[in-house]
Amino acid sequence: MSADDERWLRDRLTAVVDTEQPPADLATRAERTAGRIRRRRFGTAAAVAAVAVAVPLVLGGAGGTDRGLPPARPTDPACLPSDQVLPDQPDAVSAADVTWPYRGDPALRPTLDRVMAASVNPDPGEPRPPARPLYAGRLAEPAGSAVFVFATRLTAGAPWLAVARVLPAEPYGDLAVAPDSATAGARLPRLGPEVQVSLLVPVEGAPGPLPATGWDRYGNLLVALGPPGTDRIDYRACYRGRPFTASGAGDVLVRPVGPVDATGRLRVVDGGRLVAEGDVGAPVFAGQNLVLPGVEPVPVPAGRRLVQRLTGQGEPQLPRTAGTAVPSATLLARCRGAEQLTVAAADRPLGRVPCDEQVHVLAEDVELGESEPLMAGGVPELRGGPDAPVAYDVVVVTAG
Amino acid sequence: VDELAREEFRAYVAARSGALLGTATLLTGDRALAEDLLQTALARTYLAWGRIRRREAVDAYCRRVLVTTYSTWWRRKWRGEVPTERLPERAGSDPYGQVDEGVPLRAALARLPRRMRAVVVLRYWEDLPEAEVAELLGCSVGTVKSQASRALAKLRADVDVVALREEESR
């Protein structure tokens, strides 16, 4: 950011703050609060003094010899430094090769498919990496998010577990990949049917309000998957040297675990055996957060019949949910974010329009096959650059 | 605190509470929380009034209390959260969810992590030198620099800020 940018920021902060008018009785309220603090301090001091007198009497006991401090609380083994280095998992073991079946809410499965399609971005010209759905469930917390877990290879040779958090998730069911969704991935410490899979998913940088449990917001999700049929998952880790444990019945454990600045060394313990450890402060995010505001819906022209509407945003593509053959279709589109929006029927490009938030005719008199998934995505401004996030609304219409 | 000191304190609150409330609002992202925060900071300043020899040091003292209290509140709230078997079904208070969306910059600030937001507020609103910001936040000058740099990058890319700047350039 340049000096001009900094000046702009200062000016804007001043403009924002200048609107703040403090309450007229602030000084009086502060004086009252000071009185309460003073009384509390006095009360605490008195209590400390009382305890200081009582403790030696109690510890002294009959013999009066046991005046030492109580034994220190034993350090949690999960927090002890370890020299153990786990060998890298052989390349042959791909996360996508895991044969675990999908577990989770069946109603969320269609959304999981779309999340995977939006999150697994092959390099240009490369086939889409395999992705295996593992879990989709609802987080019963105020933000109403849903969590989606799938295994994939996001980079060659590296197994990954990817987790997407989708907000808002109301109504549940066949969700679009909504704004304020975040997708994160982390290289798996280890993966295999005999080993618990664990992942901390920081969502720092995720747009919009973070979810909350009661008063507190949290920034991380702990996701642990066990082999199907696992009775219970016990999870031990350390945050800043403090032990943290989470347990749950069943083979899936999802927990909000703290603020965005939680960092530390994570250790995965399975049956008392250390199976993985690693820094949790340096996860790798897959793809970009989807932060664009949506666009106005494209109106259906008079005399035309709406066959399908694709509304969404993200990168790069969202597949059509249902296939309907259309012999002569017209596509109208409006978008923002990317330089251009392109729409394709399977691998067949139908056209592209500039993303200037105006309605454009993207294609006329085209034939859409029943099994051709309709895809929409942003065109990057730079050749070879990452796919651009794009918000769009596309309608497929036919004559009356 | 004698009557003269009380009058001095009230004069100080009248003169400076607007700016301090601005700082508190930018830090917390919520007007009600900001008032609570400022009230607590002023109360602690009031208790120390007799010990603050130099009146020009009052502002620095009060600002320090404000930032320290803000950090303490955050830590206390975080430590109060205990992972449980069952997550609560009902919405709790989410101060950052109540950010006035009509103020894009404030909304963008609220999306920054806590410490990063504090760096921006102290550096660009309070206009404090990096060394003083580092001292207030209990971190190194290097951390302040890197946090400020990352914060500015995030703000520059923030969709609300981008829209605001585009609107201003028209």
Interface residues (C-beta under 8 A of the other chain):
Chain A: M1 D5 E6 W8 L9 R10 R12 L13 T14 V16 V17 D18 E20 Q21 P22 P23 L26 A27 R29 A30 E31 R32 T33 A34 I37 R38 L139 A140 E141 P142 A143 E204 G205 P207 G208 P209 L210 A212 T213 G214 W215 D216 R217 Y218 G219 L222 F244 A246 S247 G248 R255 P256 V257 G258 P259 V260 D261 V291 L292 P293
Chain B: R6 F9 R10 V13 A14 S17 G18 A19 L20 L21 G22 T23 T25 L26 R31 E35 L38 Q39 T40 L42 A43 R44 T45 Y46 L47 W74 K77 W78 G80 E81 P83 E85 R86 L87 P88 E89 R90 A91 G92 S93 D94 Y96 G97 V103 L105 R106 R111 P113 R114 R115 V120 V121 Y124 W125 D127 L152 A153 K154 L155 R156 V159 L164 R165
